[in-house]
Amino acid sequence: MTAYLGGVLSSMMTTLFFVFLIAALGYLLGAIEIKGISLGTAGVLLVALLFGILASRFGSFTVGEKTIVLFNTETIKPIYSTISSLGTAMFVTAVGLIAGPKFFRNFNKDSISYVLMGFIVILCGVAVTVVIKLLSGISSSLAVGLMTGALTSTPGLSAAKDAAMDPDAATAGYGIAYLFGVLGVVLFVQLMPRVEHIDLVRERRRFTGSSANARPVHLDKVRKRLDSFDFTPFMLTVVLGLIIGSIKIPGINFSLGSSGGTLVAGLIVGHFGHVGNIDLSVNKHTLNFFRELGLVLFLVGAGVPGGVNFVKYVRVSYFIYGALMTLLPMAVGFLLGKYVFKLNIFNDLASLTGGMTSTPALGTLISVAGTDEVAAAYAATYPIALVLVVLAAKLLVAVF
């Protein structure tokens, strides 16, 4: 009986089983609305974190003389890191392809605003981190980990770990601050339209009407599609993005990584849309599918390892530090977009999510706005924020 039980459990308790279980439970949690506010796909992150915590505490048990290992915490990190990378590649590529057709065509004063937004949000995050580090006396490794978690920047964490004297502390700080980093921005993009008393239907009509002609329509010739679902051009864009992301700049040993590379590739392919007579455009249904699936896999893959490290390093004060590193840059960015750059509410929030490098918040904003056109402002802000947070992580560790 014991052997049979162990066999059944070992076949069920697989990575795939838990990935889909976490996703299902997360969607159910995210669908719960309280006064019109919901977690959305961020519910997946909460369930993933809880799973990681449980895995670290109750990873094995004994039945008779047989020890059954349900969760091997030593293998969780690399496995779920791969899942996270896969999700990131799909989500960011889809965002790039959505934004690409109008990204390069619409450079104007707003584009400068997006670049400045990314710069100022990250600069504010760095300033808050320096102040907290000096006042609290926490290690530079933990401080930079908290900052990258608060700004939800996985590439930033990677850079911090490479430079930090205590990589485990950096990873733990990231996991502690990441929870509020995600939930804070997700809730912010839902609450601010209410606080501002925005008529979402009217704003959506005005917003989409102003960009209705942004996506090019090729009527001059019929180009050859590579497959009926447009999977082939999507996959080729991912491949191109991974190649771009792996290129390192000599001297500073900097690369865009998978997230930055796939975004750039998506913008380029989305802009041109074809090579000769070959159609590389991807239909909207396919892009929506990969965007949503990628987001879920990213949250599962990032949340589970974060939960595993959570118990060992957690302190209430670290939560507070991480929350401040999220809230202050977010508030500064929003007010800057509204009063200085005069952005409309959708572009302001989209640029803010890019400045905070918040992938989940963009998914929520698309749902709130009712249009994926908001991805353009995100895509314009995200690259500068991505580069700056990676450089900031290395600089802070070197200085402190």
DACOR-V109246 format. One line per field, one symbol per residue. phi: phi as a letter, one per 40 degrees, with the letter a starting at -180 (. if undefined). psi: psi as a letter, one per 20 degrees, with the letter a starting at -180 (. if undefined). A space follows every 50 residues. Layout:
phi=???
psi=???
This chain:
phi=.ccccccccccccbdcdcdccdccccccccccbbfgbbcgcccccccccc cccccccbcaabbgbbcbccbccccccccccccccccdcccccccccccd dbcccbcaccccccccccccccccccccccccccccgccccccccccccc cfbcdccdcccccccbdccccccdccccdcdccccdccccccdcccfccc ccccccccccbcccccbcbcacccccaccgccccccccdccccccccbcd gbfbbcgcccccccccccccccgabgcccbcbcccccccccccccccccc ccccccccccccbcacccdccccccccccccccccccccccfccdccccc ccccccfcccccdccdcccgaccccccdcccddccccccccccccccccb
psi=ggggghggghhgmrggghghgggghghgghippoliprhbiihhgghggg ghghhhhliqrpocjpppogooihigghghhggghgggggghgggghghg higiikoahhghggghggghggggggggggggghhhjqqhggghggghgh jloghggggghhhqhnhhhggggghghhghhghghghgihhghghilpoh gghgggghhikhjhpqooihqoqpqhrhikhghghhggggghgghipppq gilpqhahghghggggggghggirocjpojqpqhggghghgggggghggg hhgghhhgighhipqghhggggghhggghggggghghghgilqrhghghg hghghjlnghhggghggghjqjhihghghhhgghggghhghggggghhg.
